[in-house]
Amino acid sequence: MAQIQTLSKNQKIILDIIEKAKEPLKAYSILFNVQKKGIKAPLQVYRALEKLIKLGKIHKVESKNAFVACKSSNCEVSKATAFSICEICEKVTEIANNKLSNFLNSFEDKSGMKYKKYNLEFFGLCKKCKKT
């Protein structure tokens, strides 16, 4: 039986801020938003972020050095993420696509390397921005 992971007070506070955010949040923006709740040090924020990533609750958008809540309730992925990012409005959407996941899970490069971890970011225009 899977062990249910309980979140610390700091992790719950930070997860709540990220889940309510309309856009990816940077660590110092998170720190600014949680200082009134007793989280004062950047290290406290970074520790909570690391744990939340490990648990698959949030993901890091590398190109923005920012964090988003995982939108997939059955996400087991802390090592494999894919996002679409609009080049105009900068909206970030997590890609949950079985074809892509299956392809990447079985992908092997020319040297025979199989990948255990990836973070993909696809850039283009969202529906809304394509119309303008």
Secondary structure, 3 states (H helix, E strand, C coil): CCCCCCCCHHHHHHHHHHHHCCCCECHHHHHHHHHHHCCCCHHHHHHHHHHHHHCCCEEEEHHHCEEEECCCCCCCCCCEEEEEEECCCCCEEECCCHHHHHHHHHCECCCCCECCCEEEEEEECCHHHHHC
